[in-house]
Amino acid sequence: MSSRLRHWREAATLLLAAGAPARPPRSSLGPCDYELLLLQRSSRSGFLPSAHVFPGGLVEAADFSAEWLGLLPAAPHCGLGLVKPPPPGGSRAPLFASLRERLGSPLPGEVAFRICAIRETFEEAGVLLVVPGRGPAAGRGPARPLRGERLPPAAELGRWRRRVQEDPACFLQLCRHLGCVPNIWALQEWSNWLTPVGRAGRGGRRYDTAFYLCCLEARPPCTSQDDREVTAFQWSSPAEAIERFKSQEIWLAPPQFYELCRLCNFSSLHELHQFSCERALEGCERWMSVTLTASDGYIQLLPGDELYPEDPDYTGEKKMTLSTDKKIEDLMKEGSIFHRIVIKNINDLSVYVNIQAKYKHMNPMMIKSSNSDYNSRL
């Protein structure tokens, strides 16, 4: 692992989209036939307290256990497709590029990070994303949740959930008990976010997080908060979640807001599933935002923006700060190449992107607050 990556702890998170019955849209963006699972973090959390986030958490040694190779298929990468080599001049994100055998694990990172995301989704939301046998699941469409009759009684499953929360190695034991394996093949690589210096949690916690997307035909049989790390949950379409954020019903951190804006490009679950499957083997970029402080707010700059530093302060050792006496409106009028999140206040975020997305990905839909008119020029 490079010296830069020592400043982050590896983590994985899951954008879980599930088919939903049609209902009148709350957002002006129109109807959407799927919903995303959002969890509200405890107010006592040391990182993003009270925020609504996607399920996920730290990678544990148990996620890299060689014992998983006894349950999963023996094919290269346990049946996962191989990500294409990066384009000329590019490089695979270090999170994925690290040779895990040199770090003591025979399990590829692409497998372990998916196991982590699935385990954390079970711990935090009670959703168990597994398939019978050794996998992978048959079919090309969105995944099917495990039928209720295949699951243990609720009380027994609750006991397993508490055991996994106390000891992540118990997740492998649960899979053995059920005769199932984590449905790693339903998770598509989506993005990779680094916690910037200014957003570190308690004790300087920063994370190098793999974001995965999983499409389910329908909501899983049961969803519940764990009342430890998570105090509430909701299923919302991307546009509805953004509307709730802007009306101050919920709070979203910039990466979650960005990804929800990106998902607003898709009103159909099957279109989202097809897109994610077709582009997942392209890989993804690693992003760390850099904050520019203006006189009336903040701009989170992302790679490709004309104001993004050539050598950003990954470690915090440079004590780099970007500030200006100009207003956000003036910076937007003067600029021409944007990849940024404009923050006027805690519930007033807007995304502006006019650069070409890499790795065949999709740029976020530029959703602005009611009092912003910057993107009339884009």
Residue pairs with C-beta under 8 A, 6 or more apart in sequence:
1 94
1 98
1 103
2 94
4 94
4 314
4 315
5 94
5 95
5 98
5 208
7 206
7 314
7 315
7 316
8 194
8 195
8 206
8 207
8 208
9 58
9 59
9 205
9 206
9 207
9 208
10 58
10 59
10 95
10 113
10 207
10 208
10 209
10 210
11 56
11 57
11 58
11 59
11 116
11 207
11 208
11 209
11 210
12 56
12 57
12 59
12 113
12 114
12 116
12 117
12 120
12 209
12 210
12 211
12 212
13 53
13 54
13 55
13 56
13 57
13 117
13 120
13 209
13 210
13 211
13 212
14 54
14 55
14 56
14 117
14 118
14 120
14 121
14 187
14 211
14 212
14 213
14 214
15 36
15 54
15 190
15 211
15 212
15 213
15 214
15 259
15 263
16 36
16 37
16 54
16 55
16 121
16 127
16 214
16 216
17 34
17 35
17 36
17 213
17 214
17 215
17 216
17 263
17 269
17 272
18 34
18 35
18 36
18 37
18 145
18 215
18 216
18 217
18 218
18 219
18 220
18 235
18 269
19 33
19 34
19 142
19 216
19 217
19 218
19 219
19 269
20 32
20 33
20 34
20 35
20 218
20 219
20 235
20 237
22 31
22 33
23 31
24 31
25 31
25 32
25 237
25 239
25 240
26 237
26 239
26 240
26 243
27 237
27 239
27 240
27 242
27 243
28 239
29 239
29 264
29 267
29 365
30 267
31 267
32 237
32 238
32 239
32 240
32 266
32 267
33 267
33 268
33 269
34 215
34 237
34 268
34 269
34 272
35 219
35 235
35 236
35 237
36 54
36 235
36 236
36 237
36 238
36 241
36 260
36 263
37 54
37 55
37 121
37 125
37 127
37 223
37 233
37 234
37 235
38 52
38 53
38 54
38 233
38 234
38 235
38 236
38 241
38 250
39 52
39 53
39 54
39 55
39 124
39 125
39 225
39 230
39 232
39 233
40 50
40 51
40 52
40 53
40 225
40 230
40 231
40 232
40 233
40 234
40 250
41 47
41 48
41 49
41 50
41 51
41 52
41 53
41 229
41 230
41 231
42 49
42 50
42 228
42 229
42 230
42 231
43 49
43 50
43 231
45 229
46 201
46 202
46 203
46 205
47 201
47 202
47 205
47 207
48 201
48 253
50 251
51 251
51 252
51 253
51 256
52 234
52 241
52 245
52 250
52 251
52 252
52 256
53 253
53 256
54 211
54 256
54 259
55 117
55 120
55 121
55 124
55 125
55 127
56 116
56 117
56 120
56 121
56 124
56 209
57 116
57 120
57 123
57 124
57 229
58 116
58 207
59 112
59 113
59 116
60 116
60 119
60 168
61 168
62 167
62 168
62 169
62 171
62 172
63 107
63 112
63 113
63 115
63 116
63 119
63 168
64 100
64 105
64 107
64 112
65 105
65 107
65 169
65 172
66 105
66 106
66 107
67 172
68 78
68 107
68 111
68 112
68 115
68 172
69 78
69 106
69 107
71 134
71 172
71 175
71 176
71 181
72 78
72 79
72 111
72 134
72 135
72 181
72 184
73 79
73 134
73 135
73 136
76 82
77 108
77 110
77 111
78 108
78 111
78 184
79 135
79 136
79 185
80 108
80 110
80 111
80 114
80 184
80 185
81 280
81 281
82 281
83 92
83 96
83 110
83 189
83 280
83 281
83 282
83 283
84 281
84 282
84 283
86 92
86 283
87 358
90 358
91 97
92 283
93 192
93 283
93 284
93 285
93 286
94 208
94 286
95 109
95 113
95 192
95 208
95 210
95 286
96 109
96 110
96 113
96 189
96 192
96 210
96 283
98 109
100 106
100 107
100 108
100 109
100 112
105 112
110 189
111 184
113 210
113 212
114 182
114 184
114 187
114 212
115 171
115 182
115 184
117 187
117 210
117 212
118 129
118 130
118 182
118 183
118 184
118 187
119 164
119 168
119 171
119 182
121 127
121 129
122 128
122 129
122 161
122 164
122 171
123 161
123 164
123 165
123 226
123 229
124 225
124 226
124 229
124 230
125 223
125 224
125 225
125 226
125 230
125 233
126 157
126 158
126 161
126 222
126 223
126 224
126 226
127 145
127 220
127 222
127 223
128 146
128 151
128 157
128 220
129 143
129 145
129 146
129 182
129 183
129 186
129 214
129 220
130 146
130 175
130 178
130 180
130 181
130 182
130 183
131 137
131 146
131 180
131 181
131 183
132 146
132 150
132 179
132 180
133 179
133 180
133 181
134 181
135 181
135 183
135 184
135 185
136 183
136 184
136 185
137 143
137 144
137 183
137 185
137 186
140 277
141 217
141 270
141 273
142 215
142 216
142 217
142 269
142 270
142 273
143 183
143 186
143 214
143 215
143 216
143 217
144 216
144 217
144 218
145 216
145 217
145 218
145 219
145 220
145 221
146 180
146 220
146 221
147 221
148 221
150 178
150 180
151 157
151 178
151 221
152 160
152 178
154 222
160 170
160 174
160 177
161 226
163 170
163 173
163 174
164 170
164 171
164 174
165 226
165 228
171 182
175 181
175 182
183 214
186 214
186 215
186 216
187 212
187 213
187 214
188 212
188 213
188 214
188 276
188 277
188 280
189 210
189 212
189 280
189 281
189 283
189 284
190 211
190 212
190 213
190 259
190 276
190 280
190 284
191 211
191 259
191 284
191 285
191 287
191 361
192 208
192 209
192 210
192 211
192 284
192 285
192 286
192 287
193 207
193 209
193 211
193 255
193 286
193 287
193 288
194 206
194 207
194 208
194 209
194 286
194 287
194 288
194 314
195 201
195 205
195 206
195 207
195 208
195 209
195 288
196 206
196 288
196 289
196 290
196 291
197 206
197 313
197 315
197 316
198 291
199 206
199 253
200 206
208 286
211 255
211 259
213 272
213 276
215 269
215 272
215 273
215 276
219 235
223 233
223 235
224 233
225 231
225 232
225 233
234 241
234 250
236 244
238 260
238 261
238 263
238 264
239 264
241 250
241 252
241 260
242 252
242 257
242 260
242 261
242 264
242 367
244 250
245 251
245 252
245 257
245 347
245 349
246 347
246 348
246 369
247 347
248 347
251 346
251 347
252 260
252 349
254 289
254 300
254 341
254 343
254 349
257 341
257 349
257 351
258 341
258 351
258 364
259 364
261 351
261 364
261 365
261 366
261 367
262 362
262 363
262 364
262 365
263 272
264 364
264 365
264 367
265 362
265 364
265 365
266 272
266 275
275 362
278 360
279 359
279 360
279 361
282 359
282 360
282 361
283 359
284 359
284 361
285 303
285 358
285 359
285 361
287 302
287 303
288 312
288 314
289 300
289 301
289 302
289 341
290 300
290 301
290 308
290 309
290 312
290 313
290 322
291 298
291 299
291 300
291 301
291 322
292 298
292 299
292 300
292 301
292 307
292 322
292 323
292 324
292 331
293 321
293 322
293 323
293 324
294 323
294 324
294 326
294 327
294 328
294 331
295 324
295 325
295 326
295 327
296 327
296 328
296 344
297 328
297 342
297 343
297 344
297 345
298 342
298 343
299 307
299 328
299 331
299 340
299 341
299 342
299 343
300 340
300 341
300 342
300 343
301 307
301 308
301 309
301 322
301 339
301 340
302 308
302 339
302 340
302 341
303 339
304 337
304 339
304 355
305 337
305 338
305 339
305 340
305 355
306 335
306 336
306 337
306 338
307 322
307 331
307 335
307 340
308 339
309 320
309 322
312 320
313 319
313 320
324 331
328 342
328 344
328 374
329 374
332 338
332 342
332 352
332 374
332 377
333 374
333 377
337 354
337 355
338 352
338 353
338 354
338 355
338 378
339 352
339 353
339 354
339 355
340 351
340 352
340 353
341 349
341 350
341 351
341 352
342 349
342 350
342 351
342 352
342 372
342 374
343 349
344 350
344 369
344 371
344 372
348 369
349 369
350 366
350 367
350 368
350 369
350 372
350 374
350 375
351 364
351 365
351 366
351 367
352 366
352 368
352 374
352 375
352 378
353 363
353 364
353 366
354 378
355 363
357 363
366 375
366 378
368 374
368 375
